[in-house]
């Protein structure tokens, strides 16, 4: 059985998917047609159900619980790994509220967290995440919301941090930051979706056990080619939650969805949005 699979070219994704897509583990008879795109493109595709399995932002998934179920493996959650609002100079809260802000996508969790921290900041424009620093530097935007490798490069370009939106989330809720997860279509059988979850977990475990095995794959697709930056990126976003969300991770995702509903960002969601553990 061949399934379409989407994930981003970022080091954390290529690191954990390498074994799965290159036959380094048992895939239980499943094959994967890989589509590698920026996470906001994957979010948009998920809105129309384009792929059988996909990485997406948790913010986007809040709108999609009727179409997709969340795997227990493969997620990006953590502490001190949230999106950063950056600019060329210090900005007051009022200045941020009035600023022209570049965001990596409407449905990114980054934008959701920024909305929690600065609900009055409305002048936002979607920009490819890798272009945000340059657009702030050339004055197109007053501030930018950065994710991925750019967390490690903005200071070298003379930009400064206004707020770490992840720190804001953690301080407000006490939960790790739910950034992105892996979902499978609900029209796939329970058996197939559970198989996908097992394979994902196996792929993550292989990456942990053989940390250098994916080096070529990661390097080939990384925006930032410096090896130390790639490793920092992987270490920041790939952790125990990636192997299995566990109760703490699932609670963080639930809280994100509850906050989205409380803030009227979403109207409702299917509360039974996880892959059924009984089949794992």
N, C-alpha and C positions, 0 to 999 in steps of 0.2 A: 504494500500500500504506500503510495507516494503522497506526501502532504506538503503544501506550501508553507514556508517558514520565513518570517521576517525578523531581523534584528539590526542593530546599528553597527557602523564600522568602528565604534569606540572600543578601546582596549579591553574594557571589562566584559563587553559582549563577545568579542572575538575570542577572548581567553576562555570563557565558559562554554562556548558553542563549538570550539575547535574539534574536540573529540567526537561530538555528536554528528557533525556534518562530514567528517573525514574518516568515519568507520573505525575509530580507535577503540570503540566500546560496542557492546551488544545493543543494537537498536531494535531488537525483537521483531525484525521483519519490516520495519518502517524505513522509508527513504524520504529525503527532504529536498525540496526545490527551494533553494535559498534566494531571498530577496533582501539585499542590504541597503538600507536607507536611513537618513536622519530620523530621529525619534518622532519629530512632529509629522513627517510624512507617514510614518507607521501609524501614528495616532489617527490621521485623516483616513488612511486606508481601513483601519479598524472600524471607523464610523460607518463604512459601507460594507463591512464584512469581506474584504478582499482576500485575506489570508486565513488559512486553517489554524496556524499557530503564529503568534506574534509577540514581540516585545512592545510594550507601550507604557506611557506615563500613567501613574495611578490616578491622576486627575482625569485623564481621558477614560480610564476604565470605569470611573464612577458613573459615566453615561451609558455604559455598554454591558452591564451585568445581565441583561436579557439575551445578549448575543454570545458572550464569552464567559468562560469560567477560569478562575485563577489557579495556576499551578502552585504547589507548595514549594517547589524548587525554582531557582533561577532569578529571584528578585534582587533588586538593589535597594537595600535599606542600610541605615547606619547612623553613626553619630559623627558630628563635625564634618559632614560631607554635603551640606546643602548648597543651594545656589547662592551666589554673591551678587549684590547690587554694587556696581563699580562706577566711578566717574573720574574726571580729571582733577576735581577739587572737592573739598568737603561740602556737604549739602545739608541744610536744615530739613526738618520734617516737612515744613511748608514748601520748601524748594523742590523736594522730591514729589510732593503732591501735584506740583505744577509742571514738572519736568517732562520732556520728551524722552520716553524710555524704550529702548530696544529690548524685546523679549524673544526667547528662542521658540516660542509657539504658544498659541492661545490655550491649547489643552495640555501643556506641560505641567508637571507638578511644580516646577519652578515658578510659573506664573500664578498658580494657586497659592503658593506660600507667600509670594510677594503681595497678593491681594489680601491675605490675612494680616500681613504686617503694615501695609499701606492701602487700606480700602478706598481711600480718596484719590489715589493715583490712577488716572483714567487714560492719559495720553500715551498709549502703548502701541507699538508697531512690531509685527512679527518679522524677525530677521534670522537668517541661517545662523546657528549658534557660533560657528567658526568665524563669522564676519562681524560679530558684535563689538569686539575690542576696537577694530579698525574704524567702525562707524562712530564710536564715541570719541576716538582720537581725532578724527577729521571734523568733528563738530556737527555731524548729521543728527546725533542724539546727545542729550545732556547726560544720560546715564544708561547703563546696560546691565542686563541680568545674565550672568554667565554661568555656564555649567561645564561638565566634562573637563577636558585637559586645560581649559582656559583658567581654571582655578589656580593653576600652578605657573601661569605665564603673565598674568595681568600686571604684576608689580614690576616685572622687567621692562614693561612698556611705559612705565611712568603713571599708571593708573592706581587709584586708591579704593579701598573698600568702604562703602557707605554702611552696609549692613550684611550680615550673614543670615539669610532667611531660615537656614536650617537651625541655627542657634535660637532664633525667635520661636520656631516650632517646638524645639526640645524644651525650652524654658517655659512655654505656655502649656504643654501637654505632658511632659515627662516621658514621651515616647521617642524611639528612634525615628528617623525621617524615612517615610515610604516614598521612594523616588519612582521606580519602575518595576514592572512585573512581567511575567510571561503568561499568556492566556491561550486557551484553546477553544475552538468554536463549540457552542452548545449542541449543534446538530451532529457532532461526532458522538459515537456511543460512549457510555461510561467506561467501557473496557479500553477503547482506543485512547481516550483522554487520560486515563490512569496510566496507560502504557507510556504516553508522552511524558507524564510527570516522572515516572521511574527513569526513563532515558535521560531526562534533563538532570535529575539528581546524579545519575551515573556519570554524566559528562562533567558536571561541576566537581565531583569527587576526583575524577581523573585529572582535572586541571590542578587541584590541590596536591595530588600525589605526584604529578609530573609537571611542576611549574614552568619548566623551560620548553616543554613539548610544543606549545603554541606560539613560540617566539616569532617564527617566520610569518605566520598568519596574522598575528597582532601587528607586527611591524609593517606589513604590506598595506594595511588599511588604516593605520593611525594617522590622524591629522598632524599630531605633534610627534616628530620622528626621534626626538631625544629619548634614549633608552631609560634614563632615570625618571623622566616625566611619565613614560608609559607605565613603569613599575609603580610609581606613586598612584597613578590613576587606578590601576588594578587593585592595589592594596586598600585604597579608599572605598571602593564600591563592591568588592567581592569579599565576602566574609561568611560567618556561620549562617546568617539569614539567607544567603544565596543557596546554601545546601538545603536548608529547610527553614521556612519562616518561623515555625514553632509558635507557641502560644503568645509570646511577647510580640513577634512580628505580625501575627494575625490581628492582635489587639490594636497595633499601630495603624494598620490598614483600616480597620473598622472605625477607629477614631477619626481618621481622615475623611471617610465617607460621612460619618455623623456630623462632622464640622461643616462639610460641604452642604449638607442638607440644612443645618442650622443657620448657615449664612445665606441660604436661598441660592446657592450656586447650582445645586441640582434639586429637583423636586422630590425624587424618590429613587431607590435602587433595590434590586433583588437581593435580599439579605443572605440568600443561600448562594454565594458567588464563588465558593471554593470547589476545586475538584474533590469528589467524594473520597474520603480517606479509606472507606471500607474496601475499595478496590485496589489500594496500593499494597 
